[in-house]
Amino acid sequence: MSESSTPPIGNSDRRGESSVELHPLIADRWSPRNLDPTAGLELEQLRPLFEAARWAPSWGNSQPARYLVGIRGSETFDRIADSLSRGNKAWAPAASALVIGIAVVLDEEGHPLPYSEYGLGLATQNLVLQAVAEGMIAHQMAGFDAEAIAEAFGLPDSVEPRVAIALGRVAPPETGPIDLRERDAKPRRRRSLDELVSGEAWGTPAF
């Protein structure tokens, strides 16, 4: 954890039910929408997140993940916020920072780069888990206008914006819009392992 970051937030009350005990970085990760609009972050506080993303595995060490990052109050932040869908615009501007994850889809010779979206996903999961370690929340969003981002930031044809990420802190209890608090309070659920992992044949649970 960087010296400038705050201790990890306590998310034990938001942990979903699991069949075994998980590492706190995984168990404490969740995606609230009720973020604290008064919480600020310095750009340097985000360095560990992107350093974690940099060290993610990728096909042939191709490292296809790229990012745009803007701190609240900056022009970059505003341009990213403008690209968000209407639903996300209702809460994401309270984030301390907004990020766009971008996949390099063509190599230097203009050929398709294999598994680039998978590589961006691996790098972004590293970023998200490092955010948990730094006491932050990272909420990933599909709802944004990729074409608007490409135009606003002059992206080349060799890259494609794939995900928007809101970074910040959870709002204090009993503060923020009631609809966001109610959504954040809903139980967290996942499919059980017997649905997800097969053994001897497809649909035959391994666990």
Protein Blocks (a to p, Z undefined) as FASTA:
>chain_A
ZZkbccdddfklmpccdfbdcdfklmmgccdfbdcfkbccdfklmmmmmmmmmmpccehh
lopaccddddehiaklmmmmmmpcfklmmmmmmpmbdcdddddfbdfkopacehklmmmm
mmmmmmmmmmmmnopacdddfbdcfklmmmmnopafkbccfbdcdddddddehiajfklm
mmmmpccddddfklmpcckbghiafZZ
